[in-house]
Amino acid sequence: MKSKRIPYGKQNITKEDINAVVDVLKSDYLTQGPKIQEFEKEFAKYVGSKYAVAVSNGTAALHLCNLALGVKKGDKVITTPITFAASANSVLYCDGEVIFSDIDPDTYLLDINKVRELLEKSPKGTYKGIIPVDFAGRAVNLEEFRKLANEFGLWIIEDSCHAPGGFFKDSLGKIQNCGNGQFADLAIFSFHPVKDIATGEGGMITTNREDLYKKLMTLRTHGIIKNKNEFLNSISFATGNNDQNLNYPGWYMEMQNLGFNYRLTDFQAALGISQLTRANEGLAKRKRIALNYYNAFKDKSYIKGQSGYLDGHAYHLYVIEVEKRLELYNFLKENNIFTQIHYIPCHLMPYYKNKGWREGDFSVSENYYKKCISLPVFPNLTEIEQNFVINKISEFYNE
Ligand SMILES: Cc1ncc(COP(=O)(O)O)c(C=O)c1O
């Protein structure tokens, strides 16, 4: 039996989503209108942060975070090789230097002990920051990373593209949502269609730091300031008139820093707001799918590792580690099941190899890459489809 095409991830667009977008298309604002602020407010509420800044995609979010934190030529920033290239590339956009550090074989997340080893090998001040990634939707324990970062004077950008709705429990047993700004200076999200909240392209930065929030808001639109209390040029220059009783005119604004156009549009924000109302529902469905995979595979000898079933995991991806991964991938593809590999270790991309990274630098990440395969997980994956996937994998391994 062949099934209809089953991708590894897929957006879930409802009639309400479509109506929300159409309403904006009929309104006065396609961009820079009221939906942006509304989305930011709702998203901040969802993750529990003080501030949120909507941007055009997750990569732009990372770039702005590096800029706001002042990354400059030669600044060394640590991240994981098992991530989408943007986590690392964003440091290079600011002329910084990416230093990879290996993952933990059980969590697939940046191994804090290896990061500590790295930090202890060099004088304090050598490294500026860490970008831990909530890979696959599993929340990094940022309380521990914060302690380490404080010891060495580092900032933290949490790359939470995979984990809206994810959380970890801190040392007091308190739930700490991904992106809530309790431990990381900044957190970023992506609303690419395979993510739990989708706007086509789209991203968000969350933070509890007002200073960074203010910087991000201007960097998002060309470094332009519109608040008259912050203007640097004189009123007489702005008005073109020497009358001392005048104020700054309505048109006046100042570009005080080099920023970008990284804005989200209003119709994307409307889609985001609508999607956000169903985010927890989507998460619950992803968790149910993860539990089914976990139960199906937990006793199988061909499974060398898997995402497992965990509280707080947002299950953007469900990863299993297997031998004969290539053959399994092809077999599933022949059966219309389109799995994916997350990720080819970033340090072994030809671009990063040109910077001196080599095979053998990070054995855990490299071994993981040889075996990992991401199975279909998305809210509308039916039980029949999931069972088809599970049965085909069992059939492949004759178990
Ligand atoms: C971990 C991670 N970081 C950053 C990004 C970049 O996000 P975007 O595709 O929205 O630019 C992604 C997107 O796939 C991602 O998975």
The ligand as an ORCA input file, in Angstrom:
! r2SCAN-3c Opt
* xyz 0 1
  C      17.259     26.797     14.563
  C      16.925     27.822     13.525
  N      17.483     29.041     13.620
  C      17.212     30.005     12.718
  C      16.362     29.783     11.657
  C      16.118     30.884     10.661
  O      14.780     31.220     10.561
  P      14.171     31.779      9.165
  O      14.094     30.629      8.222
  O      12.822     32.285      9.573
  O      15.069     32.855      8.707
  C      15.749     28.543     11.533
  C      14.816     28.303     10.409
  O      14.610     27.293      9.871
  C      16.045     27.523     12.473
  O      15.506     26.312     12.359
*
